[in-house]
C-alpha cells in the first residue's frame, strides 16, 4: 500500500487511505513548520504573553491565570478531564482517520505543538496500536480526541494486533516512555475538527462506493421490471442541468446496454417513478456529494485550533478565534445523511416492486412455491425498517442547541454527532442495497431463459451467485443478506467506458 506524506494539506482520499492502513509520514517542511510554531509558544511562555490554554484555564475558566510552573499540569489535566466518552468504541478504521486528520491539522504549524508529539501519533498508526475511543459523549470533538491523547500519556487503552491493551502497554511495545506534555499541547491535542473531519472522510469513501453500487443494483432491478430505457438517454436527460444526473444516466446506459430482457416490446408508456427517476435520485445524491467534498477539502486545508500562534519567536502573535467550531462540516454531514437516505428509500421501493406480484409479473415474493414459501416477503420489511430508521436519523444535528462550559460555549454545531449519524445512515443504505441486490438476482431466476441479461448486469449476477445461491426458504435469509453486504463492501465491477445511447 502506497504511503501518504503530510506536506500540503491531505485530501479526503488520502485520509481514507490512511484509515485503511496506508503509512503516514511527515515531510521535512511539515517538521519545520511544527518546530517554528513550537518556538513561538515558548516565546509566549517566556514573555508571559496572555494566551488561552497556555497560561490561562480553558472554557469558562479562560480568565484564570496559570503560572509557568503549572502549565505542564494544565496540559495533562485537560486531557484527563476531557476524556469522558461513553458507549462502545469507534471502529479502528474510523479512529485511524481521526488521527490522520489530527496530524494534518497540527502539521499546518500554527498550533505550537512539538514535533515529537506528532511523531508519537504517527508511531501509533505505524504499529497499528490504535487508541480506544468511545463513540458517544461529545458535543463536538473534545472527548474523542482526549481518548486518543490518553495513550500518548500511557493511560487509556488501545487496540493491538492481539486484542485490547493498556495505553502503557502500547507504549512499551514501541519502546517509548509516556509523554510529558508542555504548555498548550494538551489543548491542541483535544482541539479542532479532526474528529468530525476524519469521520467525514470515511463517510465520503463509503458513500461514493455505495452510490456506484446503487446504480448497478438499480440497473438490475430496472432490467427485471422496466420497459422504457429511453428515460436514461442523454438526449432526454440534457434538459435538466445536473452533472450528477448526466453521470448517473451515462452509467445506467452502459449497465443495461445489450440487454435481451429490455429488448422486449415495451408494454408501458412510462415506468414507475422509482425506476424512471433513477438518474434524478442518484444524480441528486452525487451532486450533494460533490458539494460535501468541497467542504471537507476546505476543512483539511484549514487550521482548526484555538488559539492560533503566528508571527515569529521574536514577535509572537496570538489569534483568538472560533475555528474549532465546525459549522460547515455539521451542515454538510446533515446533507449527506439526507442524500444517502433518499437513495435508500428509493431502493426499498424498487425491492417492494420486485416482490409484489401485482406490480412485477413475477411469482409472489420471488418464491417458486408461494404459500409454502414466503421468499423475500420479510426481507422487504427489513429494508423498509432501515429506510424508516434513516428518516429519524436525518433530523439535523447541526440545529441542536445546548450550552456548556458555564455559558462560555453557547454555540455548538454538533459536527461529530452529525458525522456519526451520517455513517449510520450509510450503513443502513449498505444493507438496503444488499437486499435489493438479492431480490434483483432472484428475479432473474424467473425471467425467460431465452432472454439474455446485459453483459454488465450478468457479470454482477454471476459474481454474486459464486457466493449466494438462489433462495428457496431453505436457510435463514439473514445469512444471505450478510453475504450480500460483504459483497457490496467491495468496489463494484468496472463498466465499459464506451458511450451508450439507449433508445436513440
C-alpha positions in Angstrom: 0.0 0.0 0.0 1.4 3.4 -1.0 2.3 5.7 1.8 0.9 9.2 2.4 3.1 12.2 3.2 1.8 15.2 5.1 3.2 18.2 3.4 0.4 20.1 1.7 -3.0 19.5 3.3 -4.2 16.0 2.9 -7.1 15.1 0.5 -10.1 13.2 1.8 -9.0 10.2 -0.3 -5.6 10.3 1.4 -7.2 10.3 4.8 -9.4 7.3 3.8 -6.2 5.5 2.6 -4.6 6.0 6.0 -7.8 4.8 7.7 -7.4 1.6 5.6 -3.8 1.1 6.7 -1.6 3.2 4.4 1.5 4.5 6.2 1.6 8.2 7.1 4.7 10.3 7.5 5.7 14.0 7.8 7.7 15.9 5.2 10.7 17.9 6.2 8.7 21.0 5.5 5.9 19.9 7.9 8.5 19.2 10.6 10.0 22.7 10.1 6.5 24.2 10.5 6.0 22.3 13.7 9.3 23.4 15.1 8.6 27.0 14.1 5.2 27.0 15.8 6.7 25.5 19.0 9.3 28.2 19.2 6.6 30.8 19.1 4.8 29.1 22.0 8.0 29.0 24.0 8.4 32.7 23.3 4.8 33.3 24.5 5.6 31.4 27.7 8.8 33.2 28.3 7.3 36.6 27.6 4.2 35.9 29.6 2.0 36.9 26.7 -1.5 36.2 27.7 -2.7 33.2 25.6 -5.8 31.0 26.1 -4.9 27.4 27.2 -1.2 28.3 27.6 -1.2 30.5 30.7 -5.0 30.5 31.3 -7.6 27.9 32.0 -10.0 26.8 29.3 -13.7 27.1 28.7 -15.4 29.1 31.4 -12.0 29.2 33.2 -10.4 31.2 30.5 -9.8 34.2 32.8 -8.0 32.1 35.4 -4.2 32.7 35.0 -1.9 29.7 35.2 1.8 30.4 36.1 4.6 28.7 34.2 5.2 26.1 36.9 1.7 24.8 36.4 1.5 24.8 32.6 2.6 21.1 32.3 -0.1 20.1 34.8 -2.7 22.2 32.8 -1.9 20.3 29.6 -2.1 16.9 31.3 -5.3 17.8 33.2 -7.0 19.0 30.0 -6.5 15.5 28.5 -7.6 13.7 31.7 -10.7 15.8 32.4 -11.8 15.8 28.8 -11.6 12.0 28.3 -15.2 11.3 29.3 -16.5 9.5 26.3 -19.1 6.8 26.8 -20.5 3.8 24.9 -18.9 1.3 22.5 -15.6 2.2 20.9 -15.3 3.6 17.4 -14.1 1.1 14.8 -10.3 1.2 14.2 -10.9 2.4 10.6 -12.6 5.5 11.8 -10.1 6.2 14.6 -7.2 5.9 12.2 -9.0 8.5 10.0 -9.4 10.8 13.0 -5.7 10.5 13.9 -4.7 11.2 10.3 -6.7 14.4 10.4 -5.2 15.4 13.7 -1.7 15.1 12.3 -2.8 17.1 9.2 -4.2 19.8 11.4 -1.2 20.1 13.6 1.2 19.9 10.7 0.0 23.3 9.4 2.3 24.6 12.1 0.0 27.1 13.9 -0.8 25.1 17.0 2.6 25.3 18.6 2.9 21.6 19.4 6.3 19.9 19.5 7.2 17.7 16.5 7.8 14.7 18.9 4.1 14.7 19.9 3.0 14.4 16.3 5.7 11.7 15.7 4.1 9.7 18.6 0.7 9.8 16.9 2.4 8.6 13.7 4.2 5.8 15.6 0.8 4.5 16.9 -0.5 4.4 13.3 2.6 2.7 12.0 2.4 0.0 14.7 -1.4 -0.3 14.3 -1.8 0.4 18.0 -4.9 2.4 17.8 -6.4 4.2 20.9 -9.8 3.0 22.1 -12.2 6.0 21.5 -15.7 5.7 22.9 -18.3 6.7 20.3 -20.6 8.8 22.4 -20.5 11.7 24.8 -19.0 14.5 22.8 -20.9 17.6 21.6 -18.1 18.3 19.1 -14.7 16.8 19.4 -13.2 17.1 22.8 -13.7 13.7 24.4 -12.9 11.8 21.2 -9.5 13.5 20.8 -8.8 13.3 24.5 -9.1 9.5 24.4 -6.6 9.5 21.5 -4.2 11.6 23.6 -4.5 9.4 26.6 -2.4 6.7 25.0 0.4 9.1 24.4 0.5 9.7 28.2 0.5 5.9 29.0 -3.2 6.0 30.0 -6.4 4.8 28.4 -6.5 1.7 26.2 -5.6 0.7 22.7 -6.5 -1.9 20.1 -3.5 -4.1 19.4 -2.8 -6.9 16.9 -3.9 -9.4 19.5 -6.6 -7.6 21.3 -7.0 -4.7 23.7 -4.2 -3.4 25.8 -3.5 -0.6 28.2 -2.0 2.7 26.9 1.1 2.0 28.9 1.5 -1.5 27.3 1.1 0.1 23.9 4.0 2.5 24.6 6.1 -0.4 26.0 5.6 -2.3 22.7 7.0 0.8 20.9 9.9 1.1 23.4 8.6 4.6 24.4 8.1 6.4 27.7 4.8 8.3 28.3 4.9 11.9 27.1 5.1 14.8 29.4 3.0 17.5 27.7 4.3 21.0 27.6 2.4 24.3 27.5 -0.6 24.3 25.1 0.0 20.7 24.0 -2.9 19.3 26.0 -5.3 21.9 24.5 -4.0 21.4 20.9 -4.4 17.6 21.2 -8.1 17.8 22.0 -9.0 20.8 20.0 -10.1 21.4 16.4 -12.3 19.5 14.0 -10.1 16.4 13.2 -12.7 14.1 14.7 -15.6 15.2 12.6 -13.3 15.6 9.5 -11.9 12.1 9.8 -15.4 10.6 10.1 -16.5 12.7 7.2 -13.6 11.3 5.0 -14.7 7.8 5.9 -18.3 8.7 5.1 -17.3 10.1 1.7 -15.3 7.0 0.8 -18.3 4.7 1.7 -20.9 7.0 0.1 -19.0 7.1 -3.2 -18.7 3.3 -3.3 -22.4 2.8 -2.4 -23.6 5.3 -5.0 -21.8 3.3 -7.6 -23.4 0.2 -6.3 -26.8 1.9 -6.2 -26.5 2.4 -10.0 -25.6 -1.2 -10.5 -28.3 -2.6 -8.3 -30.9 -0.2 -9.7 -30.0 -1.2 -13.2 -30.6 -4.9 -12.3 -34.0 -4.0 -10.9 -34.8 -1.9 -13.9 -33.8 -4.8 -16.2 -36.3 -7.0 -14.4 -39.1 -4.5 -14.2 -38.6 -1.7 -16.6 -39.7 -1.1 -20.1 -38.6 2.4 -21.1 -34.8 2.7 -21.0 -35.1 5.9 -23.1 -35.6 7.7 -19.8 -31.8 7.3 -19.2 -30.7 8.6 -22.6 -28.5 11.6 -22.8 -31.0 13.2 -25.2 -33.7 13.1 -22.6 -31.5 14.0 -19.6 -29.8 17.0 -21.1 -32.9 19.2 -20.3 -32.1 19.1 -16.6 -28.9 20.8 -15.6 -27.0 18.4 -13.3 -23.6 16.8 -13.5 -24.9 14.1 -11.2 -27.9 13.2 -13.3 -25.8 13.2 -16.5 -23.2 10.9 -14.9 -25.8 8.6 -13.5 -27.7 8.4 -16.8 -24.5 7.5 -18.7 -23.6 4.8 -16.1 -27.1 3.3 -16.3 -27.0 3.3 -20.1 -23.7 1.3 -20.0 -25.1 -1.1 -17.4 -28.2 -2.1 -19.4 -26.6 -1.9 -22.8 -27.2 -5.1 -24.7 -30.0 -6.4 -22.5 -32.1 -9.0 -24.2 -34.7 -8.7 -21.4 -35.1 -5.0 -22.2 -35.3 -5.6 -25.9 -38.8 -6.9 -25.4 -41.6 -4.9 -26.8 -42.4 -2.0 -24.5 -45.7 -2.5 -22.7 -45.9 0.7 -20.7 -45.9 4.4 -21.7 -44.0 5.3 -18.5 -42.2 3.2 -15.9 -42.9 3.7 -12.2 -41.0 6.7 -10.6 -38.7 4.5 -8.6 -37.4 3.1 -11.9 -37.8 6.1 -14.2 -36.2 8.5 -11.8 -33.0 6.6 -11.1 -30.9 9.3 -12.7 -32.7 12.1 -10.8 -32.4 10.4 -7.4 -28.9 9.1 -7.7 -27.8 12.2 -9.6 -29.1 14.4 -6.8 -27.1 12.4 -4.3 -24.0 12.7 -6.4 -24.4 16.5 -6.7 -24.7 16.7 -2.9 -21.6 14.6 -2.5 -19.7 16.9 -4.8 -20.7 19.8 -2.5 -19.7 17.9 0.6 -16.3 17.0 -0.9 -15.6 20.7 -1.3 -16.5 21.4 2.4 -14.3 18.6 3.6 -11.3 19.6 1.5 -11.6 23.2 2.9 -11.6 21.7 6.4 -8.4 19.8 5.7 -6.8 22.9 4.3 -7.8 25.0 7.3 -6.2 25.4 10.8 -8.9 24.5 13.3 -7.1 25.1 16.6 -7.8 27.8 19.1 -5.8 29.9 19.7 -3.6 30.1 16.6 0.0 31.1 17.2 1.6 33.1 14.4 4.4 35.6 13.7 7.8 34.7 14.9 9.6 33.9 18.2 10.8 37.4 18.2 7.3 38.8 17.6 4.7 36.2 18.6 1.1 36.8 17.6 -1.9 35.1 19.2 -5.1 34.8 17.2 -8.1 34.0 19.5 -10.9 32.7 17.2 -13.5 30.0 16.8 -12.0 27.9 14.0 -12.5 24.7 16.1 -16.3 25.2 15.5 -17.2 23.0 12.5 -20.5 24.6 11.5 -19.9 24.0 7.8 -18.9 20.4 8.4 -22.0 19.8 10.6 -24.4 21.1 7.9 -22.5 19.1 5.2 -22.9 15.8 7.2 -26.6 16.5 7.7 -26.9 17.0 3.9 -25.0 13.7 3.3 -27.3 11.8 5.6 -30.4 13.1 3.7 -28.9 12.4 0.3 -28.0 8.9 1.2 -31.3 8.2 3.0 -33.1 9.2 -0.2 -31.2 6.7 -2.2 -32.0 4.0 0.4 -35.7 4.9 0.4 -35.9 4.6 -3.4 -34.0 1.3 -3.3 -36.6 -0.1 -0.9 -39.4 1.0 -3.2 -37.8 -1.0 -6.0 -37.4 -4.0 -3.8 -41.1 -3.8 -3.0 -41.9 -3.8 -6.7 -39.8 -6.8 -7.2 -41.5 -8.9 -4.6 -45.1 -7.7 -5.2 -46.8 -9.9 -7.8 -49.4 -7.2 -8.5 -46.6 -5.0 -9.9 -43.8 -7.3 -11.0 -45.4 -10.0 -13.1 -43.1 -12.3 -11.2 -44.0 -15.1 -8.6 -45.2 -13.7 -5.3 -42.3 -12.6 -3.1 -39.9 -14.2 -5.7 -40.8 -17.7 -4.4 -41.4 -20.6 -6.7 -43.7 -22.2 -4.1 -45.7 -19.2 -2.8 -47.7 -20.0 0.2 -45.5 -22.8 1.4 -42.6 -20.4 1.0 -42.5 -16.7 2.0 -39.4 -15.9 -0.1 -38.4 -12.2 0.1 -41.6 -11.1 1.9 -39.9 -10.2 5.2 -36.6 -9.1 3.6 -38.5 -6.2 2.1 -39.8 -5.4 5.6 -36.2 -5.3 6.8 -35.4 -2.8 4.0 -38.5 -0.8 4.9 -37.5 -0.7 8.6 -34.0 0.6 7.8 -35.4 3.3 5.4 -37.7 4.4 8.2 -34.8 4.5 10.7 -33.0 6.7 8.3 -35.8 9.2 8.3 -35.4 9.6 12.1 -31.6 9.8 11.8 -31.9 12.6 9.2 -33.1 15.1 11.8 -30.4 17.8 11.6 -27.8 17.6 14.3 -26.4 21.0 13.2 -29.6 22.6 14.6 -29.3 21.0 18.0 -28.8 23.5 20.8 -27.1 23.3 24.2 -25.0 25.4 26.4 -21.8 24.2 28.1 -18.8 25.4 30.0 -20.7 27.8 32.2 -22.3 29.8 29.3 -18.9 30.2 27.6 -19.6 27.6 24.9 -23.1 28.7 23.9 -22.9 27.9 20.2 -22.4 24.3 19.4 -22.6 22.9 15.8 -22.6 19.2 16.7 -20.3 18.3 13.8 -19.2 15.0 15.2 -22.7 13.8 16.1 -23.7 14.8 12.6 -20.9 12.7 11.1 -21.7 9.7 13.3 -25.3 9.9 12.3 -24.4 10.1 8.6 -22.2 7.0 9.0 -25.2 5.1 10.4 -27.4 6.2 7.5 -24.7 5.0 5.1 -24.5 1.6 6.9 -28.3 1.3 6.6 -28.0 2.1 2.8 -25.4 -0.7 2.5 -27.9 -3.2 3.9 -30.9 -1.9 1.9 -28.9 -2.1 -1.3 -27.7 -5.7 -0.4 -31.4 -6.7 0.0 -32.3 -5.2 -3.4 -29.4 -6.9 -5.0 -30.5 -10.3 -3.7 -34.1 -9.6 -4.8 -33.0 -8.5 -8.3 -30.8 -11.6 -8.7 -33.7 -13.8 -7.5 -35.9 -12.1 -10.1 -33.6 -13.1 -12.9 -34.3 -16.7 -12.0 -37.9 -16.2 -13.2 -37.1 -14.4 -16.5 -37.4 -16.1 -19.8 -34.1 -18.1 -20.1 -34.0 -17.2 -23.8 -33.6 -13.5 -23.0 -30.0 -12.6 -22.1 -29.1 -10.2 -19.3 -27.0 -7.2 -20.2 -23.3 -8.1 -20.1 -22.6 -5.7 -17.2 -25.5 -6.9 -15.0 -24.8 -10.5 -15.9 -21.2 -10.1 -14.6 -22.5 -8.9 -11.3 -25.2 -11.6 -11.2 -22.6 -14.3 -11.8 -20.2 -12.9 -9.2 -23.0 -12.8 -6.6 -24.0 -16.4 -7.4 -20.5 -17.6 -6.7 -21.3 -16.5 -3.1 -25.1 -16.7 -2.7 -27.3 -19.4 -4.3 -30.9 -18.7 -5.4 -33.2 -18.7 -2.4 -35.8 -21.4 -1.6 -36.6 -20.8 2.1 -34.0 -23.5 2.8 -31.8 -21.3 5.1 -32.1 -18.2 7.2 -32.3 -15.3 4.8 -30.2 -13.2 7.2 -27.2 -15.3 6.2 -27.7 -14.3 2.5 -28.1 -10.6 3.5 -24.9 -10.6 5.4 -23.1 -12.2 2.4 -24.5 -9.6 0.1 -23.5 -6.8 2.5 -19.9 -8.1 2.3 -20.3 -8.2 -1.4 -21.2 -4.5 -1.7 -18.3 -3.6 0.6 -16.1 -4.3 -2.4 -15.8 -1.8 -5.3 -18.4 -2.6 -8.0 -17.0 -4.0 -11.2 -15.8 -1.5 -13.8 -18.3 -0.7 -16.5 -17.1 -0.4 -20.1 -16.4 3.2 -20.8 -17.9 3.1 -24.3 -20.6 5.7 -24.9 -24.1 4.2 -25.0 -27.2 5.9 -26.3 -30.2 3.8 -25.2 -33.2 4.1 -27.4 -31.6 6.5 -29.9 
